[in-house]
Amino acid sequence: MKLYTINTGYFKLDGGAMFGVVPKSIWNKLNPADENNMCSWALRCLLIEDEGKLILIDTGMGDKQDAKFFGHYYLHGDDSLQKSLALHGYSPDDITDVVLTHLHFDHCGGCIKREGDSLVPVFNKATYWSNAIHWQWATQPNDREKASFLKENILPIQQSGRLQLVPVSDADPLANGYRTIPSGISSHLSFIIVNGHTGAMMLPVIQYRDKTIVYMADLLPSAAHIPLPYVMGYDMFPLTTLQEKKIFLAEALAQQFILFFEHDPKIECCTLQQTEKGIRPHHSFTLAEI
């Protein structure tokens, strides 16, 4: 098995929305805001080479939206999905499977591109993985969340005939106790199901050498979100997120998991430690250093 960090650029979001009830006087020390109260965040994906497959976890936000859209989110930096794949000797045609933790635009926008008047898959030989609960959540969105679920990112996946749904049941969510479910893709890949941020988000769990790496998606978008009260204003069910964080962090500390952050602008991975203030980051490092 080989693992590769795939950087697809940076974007900006409102700092208050990202840190919820935490005052700016505190969070601004962690990720300083610009004059518009916007903070930069990474769009960091993960590539897994295993069992004859090339598995991409999330795809960033892509570049097919219009100028008005990017005027809100300020995509910046020199990285892109295709450039990062090429750095490791791969192209989109090499990808066999695309795992979508959830279908918010900054996680799945890179799946689909424009060809003339058509919207087509970027990874035209890949199987795309979601789950039925989240797919319904995304295609029949509530009024609060629908701005994050863009039909041009989602419906073409199904229309391509390449969508596969991981079996998920009501017994699976983390709030019912820690457990993983098989991915159906690789024997070294499973999922944790969480519901605080959005319905049935999947956190990939990778068994790598003698270590367990968890791709945190938006349960812990950055290392700064490890303290329990640091819950995003974007989360649909903040108290559920809080409970999920408690359960996960206790397990991650006990089992010495490595956390891989999708949105942290500086820290790719970290381990955890117990402190007087609760569970906090311990050592930080890049994926290549594992």
Secondary structure, 3 states (H helix, E strand, C coil): CEEEEEEEEEEEEEHHHHHCCCCHHHHCCCCCCCCCCEEEEEEEEEEEEECCEEEEECCCCCCCCCHHHHHHHCCECCCCHHHHHHHCCCCHHHCCEEECCCCCHHHHHHHEEEECCEEEECCCCCEEEEEHHHHHHHHCCCCCCHHHCCHHHHHHHHHCCCEEEECCCCCCEHHHCCCCEECCCCCCEEEEEECCCCCCEEEEEEEECCEEEEECCCCCCCHHHCCCCCCCCCCCCHHHHHHHHHHHHHHHHHHCCEEECCCCCCCCEEEEEEECCEEEEEEEECHHHC
